[in-house]
Every structure is written in C-alpha cells, then in structure tokens.
Amino acid sequence: MKLTLTLAGAVLALSGPAFAGSAEDLIAAGKCSSCHTAATTKRGPSWASVAEKYKGDPGAQAKLVDLLKTGGPDDHKKVAASEADLKAIVAIVLSSK
C-alpha cells in the first residue's frame, strides 16, 4: 500500500513540470511575449496584473481558457491548443507575481 501511494505521489510530482513545459512551449510558439510579459504592461496586460485581477475568483480559469479559445471581446489572439494545454497556460498566468 505504501509503495502504491509513493508511486502515485511521484507520478503527480513529475507530471507537473512536464505539463508546465508544454504550456511554456505553447507560450513561446504563440509569441505571447510580443504583447505580454510577466511583470510589465506591453500591448497587453502583464501576467501579474491578470493574476491580481482574478485573484480569489473561482471562475478565473474557465474565463481565461474561454478567452484564449475565442479571442474574447478584446480580440485577443485565439490559441489553438487542447483544453489541458490551455489550462496549463492559464495556470502559469494566474501564478504570476
């Protein structure tokens, strides 16, 4: 039983970095940095300001995933990626400080 729990924990721990790597690759490929940076405003808001705006909002992930899928009301570039990848991208944005 302990071995099973240990293995499950290891799988979860190791899946995080792989998941984030995929999202980081999509962020780079999508040239998100041409409009956004982690901490300063360019053409688009910084990720830190987006994280602050949605801090404590339980629907933040769904709202931002929808924005990436559809472009939203401000004509954000649509991101062609799986739901899981979009959620990973949003997780990176929402964890920005």
Secondary structure, 3 states (H helix, E strand, C coil): CHHHHHHHHHHHHHHHHHHHHHHHHHHHHCCHHHCECCCCECCCCCHHHHHHHCCCCCCHHHHHHHHHHHCCCCCCCCCCCCHHHHHHHHHHHHCCC
